[in-house]
Amino acid sequence: MRLLEERIRKDGIVKSGNVLKVDSFLNHQMDVTLFNEMGKEFKRLFADRPVNKILTIEASGIGIACIVAQHFNVPVVFAKKTQSINIDGEVYTSRIESFTHKRSYDVIVSKKYISKDDRILIIDDFLANGCAVNGLIEMIQSAGATVEGVGIAIEKGQQSGGKLLRDQGIRVASLAIIDSINDETGEIGFKEY
């Protein structure tokens, strides 16, 4: 998606250690107009799938997932990173490792919100090593539900997550796939389509 690539080039900041900072428009301050265009594109890319629910993980994926859900006219469920008194009853749990935060944690979703009848599209802001998405897939499979696909705003193509998911037969659509990052020059290279 050229619009997202242009925005990353304009406002993204390359940090040492293969980190792309996009908090001015994607995952801290959110450009809802951009999100709406992303939502339209995800709807186009997954129009042939019978999606009845969007699943994401807190916190950065929630804003994007909500806009995407408007285009599909379906609810959003998000996996929580901490147990709270607001979640009652049984839960699906998965252990994931965050590339960005360099730590592992358990995520949970109440069993009330995912059932065997659900046809789920996973939406997230970044895909690096694929651990978060694999954790969500594990929960969907535990429920007996169907993974209709994975929609990612920014995929780090030089890392293995996208390939591993695609090798499993999961349909992955990333709006921007980064091929290279140079933390000395700040240059960002994208996969050509």
C-alpha positions as CSV (number, residue, x, y, z in Angstrom):
1,M,0.0,0.0,0.0
2,R,1.8,3.0,-1.3
3,L,0.1,5.4,1.0
4,L,1.4,3.6,4.1
5,E,4.9,3.2,2.6
6,E,5.0,7.0,1.9
7,R,4.0,7.7,5.4
8,I,6.6,5.4,6.8
9,R,9.3,7.1,4.7
10,K,8.1,10.5,5.7
11,D,7.5,10.1,9.5
12,G,9.1,6.7,10.4
13,I,12.3,6.9,12.5
14,V,14.9,4.1,12.2
15,K,16.5,3.3,15.5
16,S,19.5,1.0,16.2
17,G,18.8,-2.7,16.5
18,N,16.4,-3.0,13.5
19,V,13.7,-0.9,15.2
20,L,11.3,1.2,13.1
21,K,9.5,3.8,15.2
22,V,6.1,4.8,13.8
23,D,4.5,6.1,16.9
24,S,3.7,9.5,15.5
25,F,1.0,8.0,13.2
26,L,0.5,4.3,13.9
27,N,0.9,3.0,17.4
28,H,0.9,5.9,19.9
29,Q,-0.6,8.8,18.1
30,M,-3.0,7.3,15.5
31,D,-3.9,8.8,12.1
32,V,-7.5,7.6,11.8
33,T,-7.7,8.8,8.2
34,L,-4.8,6.6,7.3
35,F,-6.4,3.7,9.4
36,N,-9.6,4.1,7.4
37,E,-7.6,3.7,4.1
38,M,-5.9,0.7,5.6
39,G,-9.3,-0.7,6.6
40,K,-10.6,-0.3,3.1
41,E,-7.6,-2.2,1.8
42,F,-7.9,-5.1,4.2
43,K,-11.6,-5.3,3.3
44,R,-10.6,-5.5,-0.4
45,L,-7.9,-8.1,0.3
46,F,-10.1,-10.4,2.3
47,A,-13.5,-9.7,0.6
48,D,-13.7,-13.3,-0.5
49,R,-13.5,-14.6,3.1
50,P,-16.5,-15.0,5.4
51,V,-15.1,-13.0,8.3
52,N,-17.4,-12.6,11.2
53,K,-14.9,-11.4,13.8
54,I,-11.6,-9.5,14.1
55,L,-9.0,-10.6,16.6
56,T,-6.0,-8.5,17.7
57,I,-3.7,-8.2,20.7
58,E,-3.5,-5.2,23.0
59,A,-2.5,-2.5,22.7
60,S,-1.1,-1.3,19.4
61,G,-3.4,-3.4,17.2
62,I,-6.6,-2.3,18.7
63,G,-7.0,1.0,16.9
64,I,-6.3,-0.5,13.5
65,A,-8.6,-3.5,14.2
66,C,-11.5,-1.3,15.2
67,I,-11.4,0.6,11.9
68,V,-11.0,-2.7,9.9
69,A,-14.0,-4.1,11.8
70,Q,-16.1,-1.1,10.6
71,H,-15.4,-2.1,7.0
72,F,-16.4,-5.7,7.7
73,N,-19.3,-4.7,10.0
74,V,-18.1,-7.2,12.6
75,P,-17.0,-7.0,16.3
76,V,-13.4,-6.8,17.5
77,V,-12.0,-9.1,20.2
78,F,-8.6,-8.3,21.7
79,A,-6.3,-10.6,23.6
80,K,-5.4,-9.0,27.0
81,K,-1.9,-9.2,28.3
82,T,-3.0,-9.3,31.9
83,Q,-5.7,-11.1,33.9
84,S,-8.2,-8.7,35.4
85,I,-11.3,-9.1,37.6
86,N,-13.4,-8.0,34.6
87,I,-12.7,-11.3,32.8
88,D,-14.9,-14.0,34.4
89,G,-15.2,-17.6,33.5
90,E,-12.9,-19.7,31.3
91,V,-10.2,-18.2,29.0
92,Y,-8.0,-19.2,26.2
93,T,-4.4,-18.5,27.0
94,S,-1.2,-18.4,24.9
95,R,2.3,-17.5,25.8
96,I,4.0,-15.0,23.4
97,E,7.3,-13.3,23.0
98,S,7.4,-9.6,22.0
99,F,10.1,-8.6,19.6
100,T,9.7,-5.0,20.5
101,H,9.5,-5.4,24.3
102,K,12.0,-8.2,24.5
103,R,9.9,-10.2,26.9
104,S,7.4,-13.0,27.1
105,Y,3.9,-12.8,28.5
106,D,0.6,-14.7,28.6
107,V,-2.3,-13.3,26.7
108,I,-5.9,-14.2,27.3
109,V,-9.3,-14.1,25.6
110,S,-12.5,-15.0,27.4
111,K,-14.1,-18.2,25.9
112,K,-17.3,-16.2,25.7
113,Y,-16.0,-14.3,22.7
114,I,-14.5,-17.0,20.4
115,S,-16.5,-20.0,19.4
116,K,-16.2,-22.8,16.9
117,D,-18.6,-20.9,14.6
118,D,-16.3,-17.9,14.3
119,R,-14.4,-17.1,11.1
120,I,-11.6,-14.8,12.3
121,L,-9.4,-12.3,10.6
122,I,-6.3,-11.4,12.8
123,I,-5.2,-7.8,12.5
124,D,-2.0,-6.4,14.0
125,D,0.3,-3.4,13.5
126,F,3.6,-5.2,13.1
127,L,4.8,-8.7,12.1
128,A,8.4,-9.5,13.0
129,N,9.1,-13.0,14.2
130,G,5.4,-14.1,14.2
131,C,5.1,-15.0,17.9
132,A,2.1,-12.8,18.7
133,V,0.2,-13.9,15.6
134,N,1.0,-17.6,16.3
135,G,-0.3,-17.1,19.8
136,L,-3.6,-15.8,18.5
137,I,-3.8,-18.6,16.0
138,E,-3.3,-21.1,18.8
139,M,-6.2,-19.6,20.7
140,I,-8.4,-19.6,17.6
141,Q,-7.6,-23.3,17.0
142,S,-8.2,-24.1,20.6
143,A,-11.7,-22.7,20.2
144,G,-12.3,-24.8,17.0
145,A,-12.8,-21.6,15.1
146,T,-11.4,-20.8,11.6
147,V,-8.5,-18.5,10.8
148,E,-9.5,-16.7,7.6
149,G,-6.3,-14.7,7.4
150,V,-3.8,-12.3,8.9
151,G,-3.7,-8.6,8.1
152,I,-0.6,-6.8,9.0
153,A,0.1,-3.0,8.7
154,I,3.9,-3.4,8.6
155,E,5.8,-6.6,8.1
156,K,9.5,-6.8,8.7
157,G,10.3,-8.9,5.6
158,Q,13.9,-9.5,6.7
159,Q,12.6,-11.4,9.7
160,S,11.1,-14.9,9.6
161,G,7.5,-14.3,10.9
162,G,5.8,-13.8,7.5
163,K,7.5,-16.7,5.9
164,L,6.7,-19.1,8.8
165,L,3.0,-18.1,8.7
166,R,2.8,-18.5,4.9
167,D,4.6,-21.8,5.1
168,Q,1.8,-23.0,7.4
169,G,-0.7,-22.2,4.7
170,I,-2.0,-19.0,6.5
171,R,-3.1,-16.3,4.2
172,V,-1.1,-13.2,5.2
173,A,-1.6,-9.7,3.7
174,S,0.8,-7.0,4.8
175,L,0.2,-3.5,3.6
176,A,3.9,-2.6,3.7
177,I,6.7,-5.1,3.7
178,I,10.1,-3.7,4.8
179,D,13.1,-5.4,3.0
180,S,15.8,-3.4,4.6
181,I,16.5,-0.8,7.3
182,N,19.7,1.1,7.6
183,D,20.1,2.6,11.1
184,E,23.1,4.7,10.0
185,T,21.4,6.5,7.1
186,G,17.8,6.1,8.2
187,E,16.9,4.6,4.8
188,I,14.0,2.1,4.6
189,G,13.6,-0.3,1.6
190,F,10.3,-1.9,0.7
191,K,9.4,-5.1,-1.1
192,E,8.2,-4.3,-4.6
193,Y,4.9,-5.8,-5.7
